[in-house]
């Protein structure tokens, strides 16, 4: 039987008077790549932040690596990697300084962190900026730095939020292969993105949140069998009730063309 890495039961979260998560429940097993998707405000980031221990004051049960995270023991975080959609990095540090600092935070000794960081930067095509200040990095270079920083300590559970933003086509192909290989090794991955064709291709399972609840949960083929639409983007629009894209696009272009 495959090990359960994450178990969430009846998760609820409110901000002020607004319910953001309303009874979310799911179980994730070792080696799954979860496409975790939904419209803005659906509760995706809130769920992830709760699992990371960044958000508290929730009701329901969240168990990670068999540990109830509400018990106050933060040890489980050592086995997690995270790339947020918007991340602040220390611009005045070099890539070398930043990555060895992150590695040491996770308990790697300096020499090992330096070796792994330099090697991964070179493999990702940015070895030449390893000793340059991050302030000089392009958006794509920063994104590669963040991806590497999330993987340095060889985590068991990964959270990627729009991780391919700023990456060129070749780097996207490398990143997709990295995820496939990590999952094959038994790593578990949550992948959040609005780029539906990538989610469709890489996910072993897709969880769609809508208005704080799970609107769909299954493989892409299962979702396709349950809905009349073909692509994940079309299924997404059908399940979230969004059907105005053609009309809005036409109106937008019409205004652009006014003289």
C-alpha positions as CSV (number, residue, x, y, z in Angstrom):
1,X,0.0,0.0,0.0
2,X,1.4,3.4,-1.0
3,X,2.2,5.7,1.9
4,X,-0.1,8.6,2.6
5,X,2.0,11.8,2.7
6,X,-0.8,14.4,3.2
7,X,-4.3,13.9,4.7
8,X,-6.7,16.8,5.0
9,X,-10.0,16.3,6.6
10,X,-12.8,19.0,6.6
11,X,-10.4,21.9,6.4
12,X,-12.1,25.2,7.0
13,X,-10.7,28.7,7.2
14,X,-12.2,32.2,7.5
15,X,-10.8,35.7,7.1
16,X,-13.0,38.0,9.0
17,X,-16.5,37.2,7.9
18,X,-15.5,35.5,4.7
19,X,-15.2,31.7,4.4
20,X,-12.1,30.9,2.2
21,X,-12.0,27.1,2.7
22,X,-15.3,25.3,3.3
23,X,-14.8,21.6,4.2
24,X,-11.8,20.6,2.0
25,X,-10.8,17.0,2.3
26,X,-8.3,14.9,0.3
27,X,-5.5,12.4,0.7
28,X,-2.2,12.5,-1.3
29,X,0.0,9.5,-1.6
30,X,3.8,9.3,-2.1
31,X,4.9,9.9,-5.7
32,X,1.8,11.8,-6.9
33,X,2.1,15.0,-8.9
34,X,-1.0,17.0,-7.9
35,X,-2.2,19.7,-10.2
36,X,-3.7,22.0,-7.6
37,X,-5.8,24.5,-9.6
38,X,-8.7,27.0,-9.3
39,X,-9.7,30.6,-10.0
40,X,-8.1,33.4,-8.0
41,X,-9.6,33.5,-4.5
42,X,-10.6,29.8,-4.6
43,X,-8.4,28.9,-1.6
44,X,-5.4,27.3,-3.3
45,X,-2.7,29.5,-1.7
46,X,-4.5,29.4,1.7
47,X,-4.5,25.6,1.7
48,X,-0.8,25.5,0.8
49,X,0.1,28.0,3.4
50,X,-1.7,26.0,6.0
51,X,0.2,22.9,5.0
52,X,3.4,24.8,5.2
53,X,2.6,26.1,8.7
54,X,2.5,29.7,7.5
55,X,-1.2,30.1,8.2
56,X,-2.9,28.9,11.3
57,X,-6.3,29.5,13.0
58,X,-8.1,26.9,10.9
59,X,-10.5,24.1,11.8
60,X,-10.2,20.5,10.6
61,X,-7.3,18.1,10.5
62,X,-4.1,18.4,8.5
63,X,-1.7,15.5,8.7
64,X,1.7,15.5,6.9
65,X,4.1,12.5,7.0
66,X,1.7,11.0,9.6
67,X,2.1,14.0,11.9
68,X,-0.8,16.3,12.9
69,X,0.7,19.7,12.1
70,X,-1.4,21.4,14.9
71,X,0.7,19.7,17.5
72,X,3.3,22.5,17.3
73,X,6.2,20.3,16.2
74,X,7.9,21.9,13.2
75,X,10.2,19.0,12.4
76,X,8.1,18.0,9.3
77,X,9.1,21.3,7.6
78,X,12.6,20.0,7.1
79,X,11.3,17.6,4.4
80,X,9.4,20.3,2.5
81,X,10.5,22.5,-0.5
82,X,8.5,25.6,-1.6
83,X,8.6,27.9,-4.6
84,X,6.0,30.7,-4.0
85,X,4.4,32.6,-6.8
86,X,6.0,35.8,-5.6
87,X,9.2,35.5,-3.6
88,X,11.5,38.0,-2.1
89,X,15.2,37.2,-2.3
90,X,18.2,39.0,-0.9
91,X,19.3,41.1,-3.9
92,X,22.6,42.1,-2.3
93,X,23.7,38.5,-2.0
94,X,25.3,36.5,-4.8
95,X,23.7,33.3,-5.9
96,X,26.5,31.4,-4.2
97,X,25.9,33.2,-0.9
98,X,22.1,32.9,-1.1
99,X,22.0,29.1,-1.9
100,X,24.7,28.1,0.6
101,X,22.8,30.1,3.2
102,X,19.6,28.3,2.4
103,X,21.4,24.9,2.4
104,X,22.9,25.6,5.8
105,X,19.4,26.6,7.1
106,X,18.3,23.1,6.2
107,X,21.2,21.4,7.9
108,X,23.6,20.9,5.0
109,X,27.3,21.6,5.7
110,X,28.7,24.5,3.7
111,X,30.9,22.4,1.3
112,X,28.0,20.1,0.3
113,X,25.6,23.0,-0.1
114,X,28.2,24.9,-2.3
115,X,28.9,21.8,-4.4
116,X,25.2,21.0,-5.0
117,X,24.2,24.7,-5.6
118,X,27.0,25.3,-8.1
119,X,26.3,22.0,-9.9
120,X,22.6,22.7,-10.2
121,X,23.1,26.2,-11.4
122,X,25.4,24.9,-14.1
123,X,22.9,22.2,-15.2
124,X,20.2,24.8,-15.3
125,X,22.3,27.0,-17.6
126,X,23.0,29.8,-15.1
127,X,26.4,28.7,-13.8
128,X,28.1,31.9,-15.0
129,X,26.1,34.0,-12.6
130,X,26.7,31.8,-9.5
131,X,29.1,34.4,-8.0
132,X,27.1,37.5,-9.3
133,X,24.7,39.5,-7.2
134,X,21.1,38.5,-7.5
135,X,20.2,42.1,-8.2
136,X,21.8,41.6,-11.7
137,X,19.7,38.5,-12.4
138,X,16.9,38.4,-15.0
139,X,13.4,37.1,-14.1
140,X,14.3,33.7,-15.5
141,X,17.5,33.5,-13.5
142,X,15.8,34.4,-10.3
143,X,13.2,31.7,-11.0
144,X,15.9,29.1,-11.5
145,X,17.5,30.2,-8.3
146,X,14.2,29.7,-6.4
147,X,13.7,26.3,-7.9
148,X,17.2,25.2,-6.9
149,X,16.8,26.6,-3.4
150,X,13.6,24.6,-2.9
151,X,15.4,21.3,-3.9
152,X,18.9,21.7,-2.3
153,X,18.0,19.7,0.8
154,X,16.3,16.8,-1.2
155,X,12.8,17.3,0.3
156,X,10.1,14.6,0.2
157,X,7.2,17.1,-0.4
158,X,7.3,20.0,-2.8
159,X,5.0,22.9,-3.4
160,X,5.4,24.8,-6.7
161,X,3.3,27.9,-7.3
162,X,3.6,29.2,-10.9
163,X,7.2,27.8,-11.0
164,X,7.8,28.3,-14.8
165,X,7.1,32.0,-14.8
166,X,10.0,33.7,-16.7
167,X,11.6,30.4,-17.9
168,X,12.4,30.0,-21.6
169,X,11.0,27.0,-23.5
170,X,14.1,24.8,-23.0
171,X,14.2,25.4,-19.3
172,X,10.5,24.6,-19.1
173,X,11.2,21.2,-20.7
174,X,14.1,20.6,-18.2
175,X,11.8,21.6,-15.3
176,X,9.0,19.2,-16.4
177,X,11.6,16.4,-16.7
178,X,12.9,17.2,-13.2
179,X,9.4,16.9,-11.8
180,X,8.8,13.6,-13.6
181,X,12.1,12.2,-12.2
182,X,11.4,13.4,-8.7
183,X,8.0,11.8,-8.7
184,X,9.5,8.5,-10.0
185,X,11.8,8.7,-6.9
186,X,8.8,8.9,-4.7
187,X,8.7,12.6,-4.1
188,X,5.3,14.2,-3.8
189,X,4.5,17.4,-5.7
190,X,1.8,20.0,-5.5
191,X,1.8,22.1,-8.7
192,X,-0.3,25.2,-8.9
193,X,-0.6,27.1,-12.2
194,X,-3.0,28.9,-14.4
195,X,-1.3,27.4,-17.5
196,X,-3.7,24.6,-18.0
197,X,-1.9,22.7,-20.7
198,X,1.2,22.2,-18.6
199,X,-1.0,21.1,-15.6
200,X,-2.8,18.7,-17.9
201,X,0.4,17.1,-19.2
202,X,2.5,16.8,-16.0
203,X,-0.1,15.9,-13.3
204,X,-0.9,12.4,-12.2
205,X,-4.0,13.8,-10.5
206,X,-5.8,17.1,-10.6
207,X,-7.7,18.8,-7.7
208,X,-9.8,21.8,-8.7
209,X,-10.9,24.2,-6.0
210,X,-13.8,26.5,-6.5
211,X,-15.2,28.9,-3.9
212,X,-13.5,27.1,-1.1
213,X,-14.6,23.6,-2.0
214,X,-13.3,20.8,-4.2
215,X,-15.1,20.9,-7.5
216,X,-13.2,18.0,-9.1
217,X,-10.6,15.4,-8.1
218,X,-9.1,12.8,-10.4
219,X,-6.8,12.1,-13.3
220,X,-7.2,14.2,-16.4
221,X,-8.8,11.2,-18.2
222,X,-11.3,10.8,-15.3
223,X,-12.2,14.5,-15.4
224,X,-12.6,14.3,-19.2
225,X,-14.9,11.3,-18.9
226,X,-17.1,13.2,-16.3
227,X,-17.4,16.4,-18.3
228,X,-18.5,17.3,-21.8
229,X,-15.5,19.4,-22.6
230,X,-12.1,18.1,-24.0
231,X,-9.1,20.1,-22.7
232,X,-8.4,20.9,-19.0
233,X,-8.9,24.6,-19.8
234,X,-12.4,23.9,-21.1
235,X,-13.2,21.6,-18.2
236,X,-11.9,24.3,-15.8
237,X,-14.2,26.9,-17.4
238,X,-17.2,24.5,-17.3
239,X,-16.7,23.6,-13.6
240,X,-16.1,27.2,-12.5
241,X,-18.9,28.6,-14.6
242,X,-16.7,30.9,-16.7
243,X,-17.9,31.1,-20.3
244,X,-17.5,34.8,-21.1
245,X,-13.9,34.6,-22.5
246,X,-14.9,34.8,-26.2
247,X,-17.3,37.7,-25.7
248,X,-14.9,39.6,-23.4
249,X,-12.0,39.0,-25.8
250,X,-14.1,40.3,-28.8
251,X,-15.2,43.4,-26.9
252,X,-11.6,44.1,-25.8
253,X,-10.3,43.9,-29.4
254,X,-13.2,46.0,-30.6
255,X,-12.2,48.8,-28.2
256,X,-8.6,48.5,-29.2
257,X,-9.6,49.1,-32.8
258,X,-11.6,52.3,-32.1
259,X,-10.3,55.5,-33.6
